[in-house]
């Protein structure tokens, strides 16, 4: 290839036939789709029949790098995974930290596409151009940390990168994740797709390098980063010191936007037991970081005393504190640390797990379910023993854990009795700890996001910082589009979204500069915006083929009808009329049909997706 940052080939693996092949990547394809998110969106649109169930053997797992993996670009120690989600039934992608991305690049590939289903539990070992299908029968049922260590021991290389599922993935928990070291490709059930293929793990070792187009330019950019990042407290001091638990006090006390007891309110009186300062003072052991990351926002926390003594985890992060803490009415962070560790080991998304448990706690509180339904568990808010117990039951699909494993939307449809109004999800994906009532951008962003309730499609950070008025309606669609363009390009380069504090909250010329240094594309900013729109509209087109329309771009009834009852954001919510106004603005700016929410033929042709336009015309 004439461009840098690429190897020009993707490894294709069929688990059914145990055959491999190479898909060549052209310069034109790389420039048009960039990598990571972009590569996956294009390839999965082409390869997956939209009518299949996510657990069908023909579903495809896309594991991709971007041009930055294996370079010194800050926060590039990540990789990208995508598939059709068993939780949302749509396109879903997730980013994980770890050495996997660099090792795939060093092995000579820009990514891996996996289809089929193994006859017996299997793991794949990729050693440069040598591909092995190895038995994982002795690994089946093992926790993620055990699995990784056993594979490293079997191969005889403790430095090899391994991505694995735990028992939750094997048991097809709809939000099972993929663990690399202790980092998670966390949301949407991509680990369950691996489990359905009887694929326990992927191990990769590479001996190559990844060259950049402008080494001197990269060196200068790193100097710029080192100087400018010192001026940004979020990435120079707050995150390195406290990690994302630092958000607890500000989101709860300044914004009154921390979902509590299943979002019945958004101020948690027990916040001090969960905040970053408490974790740092009483539970902190050491800092950790993803490869190539100078921020080091991750922390090892352990419980030194009390009934959860001995619990230890890399985390919890803010989202886990929200889901297992305030959402479940639990202020003992020791229980949250224990639940976080169990999710890492069993391989489950902490957000979906905790939010689904909190939903059932409200059902129990309202008398919609009772002890006969829960298997004798007193499922009250604040019952930390029950919460921790249910994490393990969910991973194993035991008792009521079998229902929790389905996620809150499916659980609500099974329970009935009007419970769906307080299932805190969008398109089946549980909403994270950034309020759709206190932040207008997140209300619109969750509604239109390809993944649904994800804070990594739209971003809340700019509204917290005041870069966009969190109460405003006018101009909000343009703001959300800008943040979604940023996350899409960020997930295609692949870098951490926390760089938004330095680079800007929406897509801007600084991102084009980074890409040009590594690849030699010489993108103009306008071309990069078109790349972002191409990827975003491919995701939407994928979902349109599964049946997604404007009617699905909505929020839980609680968020549309119930104002926040107390705290700094008391009275705030986005009613249906306001949401529809923002949706109209969004569709107009995007070039989507306002009646259906489908990208128009004219828009798709404009961004170079003529073939996609023809596909959608068939619907």
WOGI-V434350 format. One line per field, one symbol per residue. ss: DSSP state (a for helix, b for strand, c for the rest). psi: psi as a letter, one per 40 degrees, with the letter a starting at -180 (. if undefined). burial: # if it has 16 or more other ideal C-beta (glycine too) atoms within 10 Angstrom, else .. A space follows every 10 residues. Layout:
BEGIN
ss=???
psi=???
burial=???
END
This chain:
BEGIN
ss=ccccccccbb bbbbccccbb bbbbccaaaa aaaccaaaaa aaaaaaaccc cccccccccc bbbbcccccc cccccccbbb bbbbcccccc bbbbbbbcca aaaaaacccc bbbbbccccc cbbbbbbccb bbbbbccccc cccaaaaaaa aaaaaccccc bbbbccaaaa cccccbcbbb ccbbbcccca aaaaaaccbb bbbbbccccc ccccaaaaaa aaaaaaaaaa acaaaaaaaa aaaaaaaaaa aaaacccccb ccccbccccc aaaccaaaaa aacbbbbbcc cccccccbbb bbcccccccc cbbbcccaaa aaaaaaaacc ccaaaaaaaa aaaaaacbca aaaaaaaaaa aaaaaccccc aaaacccccc cccaaaaaaa aaaaaacccc aaaacccaaa aaaaacccaa aaccbbccbb ccccccccca aaaaaaaacc cccccccccc aaaaaccccc cccccaaaaa aaaaaaaaaa aaacccaaaa aaacccccaa aaaaaaaaac ccccaaaaaa aaaaaaaaaa aaaaacccca aaccccaaaa accccccccc cccccaaaaa aaaaaaaaaa cbccccccbc aaaaaaccca aaaaaaacc
psi=idiieieeih hhhhddefii ihhhhidddd ddedabdddd dddddddhhe eiideideih hhhiiaeehe aehheegiih hiahhedeea hhiihiiied ddddddeeie ihhhiahidi hiihhhgbeh hhhihededh eiiddddddd dddddfheei hhhiiadddd efhefiihhh bfihgdiefd ddddddefhd ihhhhieaih iidgdddddd dddddddddd egddeddddd deaeeddddd ddddeffhhh fffdifhhdf ddeeiddddd ddehdiiiii ifhedfeiih iiheiaeehe hiigaiaddd dddecddefh eheddddddd dddddegihd dddddddddd dddddeedia dddefehggi hegddddddd dddddefhbe ddddeeiddd dddddafeed dfhgihfehh hafhhedehd dddddddeid ebgheeciie ddddeedhhe eidheddddd dddddddddd eddhiheeed dddieihidd ddddddddde dfhidddddd dddddddddd ddddeeehad degaiiddde ehiheiadfh ehihiddddd dddddddddd fihdddehhi ddddddeffd ddddddde.
burial=#.######## #####..... ....#...## ########## #####..#.# ...##...## ########## #.######## ########## ########## ########## ########.. #######... #.##.#..## .####.##.# ##..#....# ########## ########## ########## ########## ######...# .##...##.. #...#...#. .#.###.### #########. ###.###### ########.# #.####.### ..##...#.# ###.#####. ###....#.. #.######## ########## ########## ########## ########## #####..##. ..##..#.#. #.##.##### #######.## #.######## ##..#...## .######### ########## ########## ########## ####...#.# ..#..##.## ########## ########## ########.. ########## #.#....### ########## ######.#.# .#####.### .#.#..#.#. .###...##. ###.###..# ##....#### #.##.##.#. .##.##...
END
